[in-house]
Amino acid sequence: MGRNKNPHAQALGSLGGEARKRNLSSDEMAAIAKKGGKARAAKLTAAERRRIAMLGVAARRQKRKERT
């Protein structure tokens, strides 16, 4: 059974994130995103990483197919 999140707290957190984003340079935002990507990858199983990679391959193939 999952926990119910407080919608008011979520809204306030979102506002704080938006305010922080306005004060960061693009390099700082990229560094933060890089940390998040590494953390996400660390908790994925090999099968999940493979599934995500295959979705990317399929999307790139579809994009190439649409251009021609």
Distance bins in CASP14 RR format, pairs under 12 A and 6 or more apart:
PFRMAT RR
TARGET T0000
AUTHOR 0000-0000-0000
RMODE 2
METHOD distances of the structure
MODEL  1
3 9 0 0 0 0 0 1 0 0 0 0 0
4 10 0 0 0 0 0 1 0 0 0 0 0
5 11 0 0 0 0 0 1 0 0 0 0 0
5 12 0 0 0 0 0 1 0 0 0 0 0
5 13 0 0 0 0 0 1 0 0 0 0 0
5 14 0 0 0 0 0 1 0 0 0 0 0
6 12 0 0 0 0 1 0 0 0 0 0 0
6 13 0 0 0 0 0 1 0 0 0 0 0
7 13 0 0 0 0 0 1 0 0 0 0 0
7 14 0 0 0 0 0 1 0 0 0 0 0
8 14 0 0 0 0 0 1 0 0 0 0 0
8 15 0 0 0 0 0 1 0 0 0 0 0
9 15 0 0 0 0 0 1 0 0 0 0 0
9 16 0 0 0 0 0 1 0 0 0 0 0
10 16 0 0 0 0 0 1 0 0 0 0 0
10 17 0 0 0 0 0 1 0 0 0 0 0
11 17 0 0 0 0 0 1 0 0 0 0 0
11 18 0 0 0 0 0 1 0 0 0 0 0
12 18 0 0 0 0 0 1 0 0 0 0 0
12 19 0 0 0 0 0 1 0 0 0 0 0
13 19 0 0 0 0 1 0 0 0 0 0 0
13 20 0 0 0 0 1 0 0 0 0 0 0
13 21 0 0 0 0 0 1 0 0 0 0 0
14 20 0 0 0 0 0 1 0 0 0 0 0
14 21 0 0 0 0 0 1 0 0 0 0 0
15 21 0 0 0 0 0 1 0 0 0 0 0
15 22 0 0 0 0 0 1 0 0 0 0 0
16 22 0 0 0 0 1 0 0 0 0 0 0
16 23 0 0 0 0 0 1 0 0 0 0 0
17 23 0 0 0 0 1 0 0 0 0 0 0
17 24 0 0 0 0 1 0 0 0 0 0 0
17 29 0 0 0 0 0 1 0 0 0 0 0
17 32 0 0 0 0 0 1 0 0 0 0 0
18 24 0 0 0 0 0 1 0 0 0 0 0
20 28 0 0 0 0 1 0 0 0 0 0 0
20 29 0 0 0 0 1 0 0 0 0 0 0
20 32 0 0 0 0 1 0 0 0 0 0 0
21 28 0 0 0 0 1 0 0 0 0 0 0
21 29 1 0 0 1 0 0 0 0 0 0 0
21 32 0 0 0 0 1 0 0 0 0 0 0
21 33 0 0 0 0 0 1 0 0 0 0 0
22 28 0 0 0 0 0 1 0 0 0 0 0
22 29 0 0 0 0 0 1 0 0 0 0 0
23 29 0 0 0 0 0 1 0 0 0 0 0
24 30 0 0 0 0 1 0 0 0 0 0 0
24 31 0 0 0 0 1 0 0 0 0 0 0
24 32 1 0 0 1 0 0 0 0 0 0 0
24 33 0 0 0 0 0 1 0 0 0 0 0
25 31 0 0 0 0 1 0 0 0 0 0 0
25 32 0 0 0 0 0 1 0 0 0 0 0
26 32 0 0 0 0 0 1 0 0 0 0 0
26 33 0 0 0 0 0 1 0 0 0 0 0
27 33 0 0 0 0 0 1 0 0 0 0 0
27 34 0 0 0 0 0 1 0 0 0 0 0
28 34 0 0 0 0 0 1 0 0 0 0 0
28 35 0 0 0 0 0 1 0 0 0 0 0
29 35 0 0 0 0 0 1 0 0 0 0 0
29 36 0 0 0 0 0 1 0 0 0 0 0
30 36 0 0 0 0 0 1 0 0 0 0 0
30 37 0 0 0 0 0 1 0 0 0 0 0
31 37 0 0 0 0 0 1 0 0 0 0 0
31 38 0 0 0 0 0 1 0 0 0 0 0
32 38 0 0 0 0 0 1 0 0 0 0 0
32 39 0 0 0 0 0 1 0 0 0 0 0
33 39 0 0 0 0 0 1 0 0 0 0 0
33 40 0 0 0 0 0 1 0 0 0 0 0
34 40 0 0 0 0 0 1 0 0 0 0 0
34 41 0 0 0 0 0 1 0 0 0 0 0
35 41 0 0 0 0 0 1 0 0 0 0 0
35 42 0 0 0 0 0 1 0 0 0 0 0
36 42 0 0 0 0 1 0 0 0 0 0 0
36 43 0 0 0 0 0 1 0 0 0 0 0
37 43 0 0 0 0 0 1 0 0 0 0 0
37 44 0 0 0 0 0 1 0 0 0 0 0
37 49 0 0 0 0 0 1 0 0 0 0 0
37 52 0 0 0 0 0 1 0 0 0 0 0
38 44 0 0 0 0 0 1 0 0 0 0 0
40 48 0 0 0 0 1 0 0 0 0 0 0
40 49 0 0 0 0 0 1 0 0 0 0 0
40 52 0 0 0 0 1 0 0 0 0 0 0
41 48 0 0 0 0 1 0 0 0 0 0 0
41 49 1 0 0 1 0 0 0 0 0 0 0
41 52 0 0 0 0 1 0 0 0 0 0 0
41 53 0 0 0 0 0 1 0 0 0 0 0
42 48 0 0 0 0 0 1 0 0 0 0 0
42 49 0 0 0 0 0 1 0 0 0 0 0
43 49 0 0 0 0 0 1 0 0 0 0 0
44 50 0 0 0 0 1 0 0 0 0 0 0
44 51 0 0 0 0 1 0 0 0 0 0 0
44 52 1 0 0 1 0 0 0 0 0 0 0
44 53 0 0 0 0 0 1 0 0 0 0 0
45 51 0 0 0 0 1 0 0 0 0 0 0
45 52 0 0 0 0 0 1 0 0 0 0 0
46 52 0 0 0 0 0 1 0 0 0 0 0
46 53 0 0 0 0 0 1 0 0 0 0 0
47 53 0 0 0 0 0 1 0 0 0 0 0
47 54 0 0 0 0 0 1 0 0 0 0 0
48 54 0 0 0 0 0 1 0 0 0 0 0
48 55 0 0 0 0 0 1 0 0 0 0 0
49 55 0 0 0 0 0 1 0 0 0 0 0
49 56 0 0 0 0 0 1 0 0 0 0 0
50 56 0 0 0 0 0 1 0 0 0 0 0
50 57 0 0 0 0 0 1 0 0 0 0 0
51 57 0 0 0 0 0 1 0 0 0 0 0
51 58 0 0 0 0 0 1 0 0 0 0 0
52 58 0 0 0 0 0 1 0 0 0 0 0
52 59 0 0 0 0 0 1 0 0 0 0 0
53 59 0 0 0 0 0 1 0 0 0 0 0
53 60 0 0 0 0 0 1 0 0 0 0 0
54 60 0 0 0 0 0 1 0 0 0 0 0
54 61 0 0 0 0 0 1 0 0 0 0 0
55 61 0 0 0 0 0 1 0 0 0 0 0
55 62 0 0 0 0 0 1 0 0 0 0 0
56 62 0 0 0 0 1 0 0 0 0 0 0
56 63 0 0 0 0 1 0 0 0 0 0 0
57 63 0 0 0 0 0 1 0 0 0 0 0
57 64 0 0 0 0 0 1 0 0 0 0 0
58 64 0 0 0 0 0 1 0 0 0 0 0
58 65 0 0 0 0 0 1 0 0 0 0 0
59 65 0 0 0 0 0 1 0 0 0 0 0
59 66 0 0 0 0 0 1 0 0 0 0 0
60 66 0 0 0 0 0 1 0 0 0 0 0
60 67 0 0 0 0 0 1 0 0 0 0 0
61 67 0 0 0 0 0 1 0 0 0 0 0
61 68 0 0 0 0 0 1 0 0 0 0 0
62 68 0 0 0 0 0 1 0 0 0 0 0
END
